[in-house]
């Protein structure tokens, strides 16, 4: 009982924004199927997917593919850091290019994407695709049953290598 009261007092004394995202509560695969169509009027079904694999309490591997009209997509993979209540992926900048900063927030029953300055869109998306404003239902989260295959993928290895070169979050 005493330990509980001490922990409650510490939480009450911490600043409101000091809480951080619990990766164990959000890891998994999020999927959303929806009707889509080509510019010709041909209709088909698309599926958006986001995979979140916890690597540590403060980092997670992300892989996503979002679909848009006329077959356009946004797709990326990398390692993101927990920053407050969000997961933030920062791609190492290339010479002459602004950095890609993709943020995922788990709020209001959704996983909401934000692309700072649309710089991730420039490299990851087709003409009709954009991360900004995209969202997946949080209730669609499922356990990843193909984790061994995912961890053995070239994308996973490349993401780990890239993370070693990625910029640290601003303080």
Backbone torsions as a table, in degrees:
resi	resn	phi	psi	omega
1	UNK	NA	-43.1	-179.0
2	UNK	-62.9	-42.6	178.3
3	UNK	-60.7	-41.9	178.7
4	UNK	-60.7	-45.2	-179.8
5	UNK	-64.8	-38.5	178.2
6	UNK	-65.5	-42.6	179.4
7	UNK	-64.2	-41.7	178.5
8	UNK	-62.8	-39.7	179.0
9	UNK	-66.1	-39.8	177.8
10	UNK	-64.2	-42.1	178.1
11	UNK	-64.2	-41.0	-179.6
12	UNK	-66.5	-31.9	-177.9
13	UNK	-82.4	-15.1	-178.0
14	UNK	-78.8	150.9	180.0
15	UNK	-59.0	152.1	-175.8
16	UNK	-57.5	-37.7	-176.9
17	UNK	-88.7	8.9	-174.0
18	UNK	-79.4	-13.1	-179.8
19	UNK	-68.6	147.9	178.0
20	UNK	-122.1	158.0	-179.4
21	UNK	-62.5	133.9	176.7
22	UNK	-92.0	103.3	-177.0
23	UNK	-61.9	-31.6	178.6
24	UNK	-61.0	-29.4	-178.1
25	UNK	-82.3	-14.0	-176.5
26	UNK	-121.5	-7.4	-178.5
27	UNK	-68.3	146.3	-179.9
28	UNK	143.6	-172.4	178.8
29	UNK	-108.5	128.8	177.5
30	UNK	-109.0	129.3	-179.1
31	UNK	-134.7	144.4	177.7
32	UNK	-145.1	117.1	176.7
33	UNK	-96.3	145.1	-178.5
34	UNK	-157.0	155.8	177.0
35	UNK	-70.8	140.8	-179.2
36	UNK	-137.7	171.8	177.2
37	UNK	-156.3	155.1	176.8
38	UNK	-86.7	165.0	179.1
39	UNK	-61.4	-23.3	178.8
40	UNK	-76.6	-9.2	-177.9
41	UNK	98.4	-8.9	178.3
42	UNK	-65.1	131.0	-176.6
43	UNK	-102.3	148.1	178.4
44	UNK	-156.9	171.0	179.6
45	UNK	-104.7	131.9	176.3
46	UNK	-110.4	159.9	175.3
47	UNK	-135.7	123.1	172.1
48	UNK	-88.6	145.3	179.6
49	UNK	-142.2	142.7	172.2
50	UNK	-135.6	128.7	175.0
51	UNK	-114.4	132.3	177.7
52	UNK	-124.1	116.4	-178.8
53	UNK	-119.2	114.1	-179.5
54	UNK	-66.1	127.0	176.2
55	UNK	-102.3	-33.8	178.5
56	UNK	-156.2	176.6	177.2
57	UNK	-62.3	-17.5	-175.5
58	UNK	-118.1	0.2	-179.4
59	UNK	-138.4	152.5	178.1
60	UNK	-148.0	144.2	171.7
61	UNK	-80.9	134.3	177.2
62	UNK	-120.1	142.7	167.8
63	UNK	-142.9	131.2	-179.2
64	UNK	-141.9	151.8	171.6
65	UNK	-142.2	116.9	178.1
66	UNK	-111.9	138.7	-176.6
67	UNK	-109.9	147.5	-177.8
68	UNK	-136.9	178.2	-177.9
69	UNK	-56.4	148.6	175.0
70	UNK	64.7	23.8	175.6
71	UNK	80.4	9.3	178.7
72	UNK	-76.9	150.5	-177.2
73	UNK	-138.9	161.0	163.4
74	UNK	-119.6	132.6	-179.5
75	UNK	-144.9	138.0	177.3
76	UNK	-157.9	162.3	170.8
77	UNK	-148.1	147.9	-179.8
78	UNK	173.5	-179.5	178.6
79	UNK	-105.6	127.8	-179.7
80	UNK	-109.9	156.9	177.0
81	UNK	-108.8	149.1	171.4
82	UNK	-75.0	126.7	174.8
83	UNK	-130.7	99.9	-175.7
84	UNK	65.6	-124.2	-179.2
85	UNK	-96.9	17.5	-177.3
86	UNK	-128.2	161.7	168.5
87	UNK	-104.2	128.6	-176.2
88	UNK	-126.2	122.0	176.3
89	UNK	-99.5	127.3	178.3
90	UNK	-122.3	108.9	178.6
91	UNK	-77.7	137.0	176.5
92	UNK	-57.5	130.6	-176.8
93	UNK	-68.5	145.7	174.1
94	UNK	-98.6	154.1	-178.0
95	UNK	-53.1	126.9	177.0
96	UNK	79.8	0.1	-179.1
97	UNK	-115.0	140.7	174.1
98	UNK	-69.7	153.2	-177.0
99	UNK	-72.2	147.1	173.2
100	UNK	-87.6	123.2	176.8
101	UNK	-129.3	107.6	-178.8
102	UNK	-109.1	126.7	-177.2
103	UNK	-115.2	136.1	173.8
104	UNK	-116.6	125.6	176.2
105	UNK	-117.2	136.5	-179.5
106	UNK	-104.6	94.0	-172.2
107	UNK	-147.9	149.4	175.9
108	UNK	54.6	34.3	178.6
109	UNK	76.7	13.9	-179.5
110	UNK	-136.2	161.0	167.3
111	UNK	-104.4	113.9	-173.1
112	UNK	-107.3	129.3	179.3
113	UNK	-92.6	142.2	172.2
114	UNK	-138.3	136.7	-177.1
115	UNK	-121.9	103.1	-176.6
116	UNK	-60.5	115.3	178.9
117	UNK	69.8	10.0	-177.0
118	UNK	58.5	23.7	-177.4
119	UNK	-74.5	-28.4	175.8
120	UNK	-70.9	-36.9	178.8
121	UNK	-57.3	-40.3	-176.8
122	UNK	-58.6	-32.9	-177.3
123	UNK	-104.3	-21.6	-170.7
124	UNK	-108.7	-11.1	-168.0
125	UNK	-123.5	150.5	170.5
126	UNK	-76.6	175.5	-172.9
127	UNK	-54.3	-37.8	-177.5
128	UNK	-98.4	8.5	-178.2
129	UNK	-102.1	151.7	176.0
130	UNK	-162.9	141.4	175.8
131	UNK	-76.4	-39.6	-175.3
132	UNK	-55.1	122.5	179.1
133	UNK	89.0	-10.4	178.1
134	UNK	-71.1	148.5	-179.6
135	UNK	-152.9	149.9	174.5
136	UNK	-123.2	146.1	178.5
137	UNK	-67.7	128.1	179.2
138	UNK	-62.0	-30.4	-178.9
139	UNK	-68.7	-12.0	179.5
140	UNK	-82.1	-3.3	-177.0
141	UNK	-62.9	132.1	176.8
142	UNK	-133.5	158.1	175.5
143	UNK	-65.9	141.0	177.4
144	UNK	-82.1	113.4	-176.8
145	UNK	-89.8	-9.2	-176.3
146	UNK	-112.1	34.4	-174.4
147	UNK	-60.6	-40.1	179.3
148	UNK	-62.0	-44.6	179.3
149	UNK	-65.3	-40.4	178.8
150	UNK	-62.6	-45.9	-179.4
151	UNK	-67.7	-22.3	178.7
152	UNK	-88.0	-3.5	-175.4
153	UNK	-75.5	155.0	176.9
154	UNK	-64.0	-37.1	178.1
155	UNK	-58.4	-43.6	-179.7
156	UNK	-62.6	-45.7	178.4
157	UNK	-63.0	-43.8	179.3
158	UNK	-62.8	-38.4	178.9
159	UNK	-63.5	-41.0	178.4
160	UNK	-62.9	-44.2	179.0
161	UNK	-63.5	-44.5	180.0
162	UNK	-61.9	-38.4	-177.9
163	UNK	-60.0	-34.3	179.0
164	UNK	-63.1	-26.7	-179.7
165	UNK	-98.9	-4.6	-173.2
166	UNK	-73.5	149.2	178.7
167	UNK	-68.8	145.2	175.5
168	UNK	-70.7	152.2	178.5
169	UNK	-65.2	149.6	177.4
170	UNK	-65.5	148.4	179.9
171	UNK	-102.5	NA	NA
